[in-house]
Amino acid sequence: MRDYTRLFSPLSVGPLTFRNRIVMPPMVANMQVGSDQAHSWYVARARGGVGLIIREATAIRRLADPVFTGKLKRTVDAVHRAGAAMAVQLMEWGRAASSETIAASATDNAREATEAELLELIGLYAKAAKECRRVGFDGVEPHGAHGYFLNQFFSPVSNRRADAFGGSVEKRMEMALRIVRAIREAVDENCIILYRHTPRGEGYSLGNSRKFAGQLEKAGVDILDVSPSTSSSQAPRADMAGALKEVVAIPVIAVGGFGRDLGGAESVLEQGRADLIAIGRGLIADPELPNKLYHSREIIECKECNEKCFGNLRKGTPIGCAQNEASGREYLYIDAE
Ligand SMILES: Cc1cc2nc3c(=O)[nH]c(=O)nc-3n(C[C@H](O)[C@H](O)[C@H](O)COP(=O)(O)O)c2cc1C
């Protein structure tokens, strides 16, 4: 039988100790914030044994509002009681205060964000992080991946700015680095900062990302979450995580398809190509995956059919799993506390 010693070894990061190396990556669940359904969704996965949960992408403007953030406290507390750490992904979709759509540079659907708007957004990231900390999150993760607003700044294709935020690869890092520094200044030293980055993107190479990784670490990032584009048909995952891990001293998360390849996850850790393993769809299929793996019990396996996870995400309805009727309906069978 396969041995999962490394997957189940704890990892200390700053003041935190994760009980194992399994991370639930951020996944928009389309469940109403503060509802029993959304609450039970996360609590079930914490009770299922995961080490760290990163709450789904959540708009910084919402998180900066204490009334909104207050609605998340019940879940953070319950996740902690279940023995898992919990961070939250900080998301900016590219929305100006005026509600116009903005982007790093103009597109067919968006105008270029002004410098003043970028400075306002940097402040909002910091404010959101502070609010998240107030309600007990262990850390925050700016979403710098998958071609969204923040990732656009790193790409020379989507970022054609001529100011401090665009031009050379160094300037294309500027938005992210200022956000990380602003968060670092706003929160206490025990707050963990993660950063999610797509290692190879439009017009930029893994080499550019290696430079970026070093700068993110210097700016105050504690964990680098290396997420190849979700639309990528290959699974380059651990190779890319490994390439970035070589240039930083902070822990690195490898992402992509590990729910169906738990032996591969153990090997990646064994080979030192990553320190933590994200299991997304695998945990949608079976919230108890970590505990079942540990006790050699049968796991409900994700088949990567994407029907009720990515499928429902696109439809705007709560996510679930074609392999498991109970996924997304945890509120029916767990005590909501
Ligand atoms: C329903 C769904 C929602 C997702 N939402 C987010 C998100 O909010 N932020 C993010 O960075 N990635 C998001 N992702 C991508 C996952 O975090 C993860 O990177 C991806 O599913 C690959 O990992 P896996 O093969 O273990 O599922 C989402 C994925 C799914 C299936």
The ligand as an SDF file (V2000), in Angstrom:
LIG
                    3D

 31 33  0  0  0  0  0  0  0  0999 V2000
  -15.9390   25.4760   -9.1860 C   0  0  0  0  0  0  0  0  0  0  0  0
  -14.5570   26.0560   -9.2100 C   0  0  0  0  0  0  0  0  0  0  0  0
  -14.3510   27.3590   -8.7800 C   0  0  0  0  0  0  0  0  0  0  0  0
  -13.0750   27.9100   -8.7870 C   0  0  0  0  0  0  0  0  0  0  0  0
  -12.8720   29.1740   -8.2820 N   0  0  0  0  0  0  0  0  0  0  0  0
  -11.6030   29.6630   -8.1830 C   0  0  0  0  0  0  0  0  0  0  0  0
  -11.3480   30.8630   -7.4810 C   0  0  0  0  0  0  0  0  0  0  0  0
  -12.2360   31.4680   -6.8760 O   0  0  0  0  0  0  0  0  0  0  0  0
  -10.0730   31.3230   -7.4600 N   0  0  0  0  0  0  0  0  0  0  0  0
   -9.0440   30.6490   -8.0450 C   0  0  0  0  0  0  0  0  0  0  0  0
   -7.9100   31.1110   -7.9910 O   0  0  0  0  0  0  0  0  0  0  0  0
   -9.2540   29.4590   -8.6580 N   0  0  0  0  0  0  0  0  0  0  0  0
  -10.4940   28.9480   -8.7050 C   0  0  0  0  0  0  0  0  0  0  0  0
  -10.6890   27.6970   -9.2370 N   0  0  0  0  0  0  0  0  0  0  0  0
   -9.5130   26.8740   -9.6220 C   0  0  0  0  0  0  0  0  0  0  0  0
   -9.0980   25.9690   -8.4500 C   0  0  0  0  0  0  0  0  0  0  0  0
   -8.6590   26.7150   -7.3420 O   0  0  0  0  0  0  0  0  0  0  0  0
   -7.9560   25.0240   -8.8850 C   0  0  0  0  0  0  0  0  0  0  0  0
   -6.8490   25.8050   -9.2330 O   0  0  0  0  0  0  0  0  0  0  0  0
   -8.3700   24.1450  -10.0640 C   0  0  0  0  0  0  0  0  0  0  0  0
   -9.6350   23.5420   -9.8270 O   0  0  0  0  0  0  0  0  0  0  0  0
   -7.3110   23.0460  -10.3330 C   0  0  0  0  0  0  0  0  0  0  0  0
   -7.1640   22.2200   -9.2170 O   0  0  0  0  0  0  0  0  0  0  0  0
   -7.8530   20.7280   -9.1560 P   0  0  0  0  0  0  0  0  0  0  0  0
   -7.3840   20.0070  -10.3890 O   0  0  0  0  0  0  0  0  0  0  0  0
   -7.3290   20.1330   -7.8950 O   0  0  0  0  0  0  0  0  0  0  0  0
   -9.3290   20.9290   -9.1710 O   0  0  0  0  0  0  0  0  0  0  0  0
  -11.9770   27.1350   -9.2520 C   0  0  0  0  0  0  0  0  0  0  0  0
  -12.1980   25.8230   -9.6680 C   0  0  0  0  0  0  0  0  0  0  0  0
  -13.4590   25.2780   -9.6320 C   0  0  0  0  0  0  0  0  0  0  0  0
  -13.6600   23.8350  -10.0300 C   0  0  0  0  0  0  0  0  0  0  0  0
  1  2  1  0
  2  3  1  0
  2 30  2  0
  3  4  2  0
  4  5  1  0
  4 28  1  0
  5  6  2  0
  6  7  1  0
  6 13  1  0
  7  8  2  0
  7  9  1  0
  9 10  1  0
 10 11  2  0
 10 12  1  0
 12 13  2  0
 13 14  1  0
 14 15  1  0
 14 28  1  0
 15 16  1  0
 16 17  1  0
 16 18  1  0
 18 19  1  0
 18 20  1  0
 20 21  1  0
 20 22  1  0
 22 23  1  0
 23 24  1  0
 24 25  2  0
 24 26  1  0
 24 27  1  0
 28 29  2  0
 29 30  1  0
 30 31  1  0
M  END
$$$$
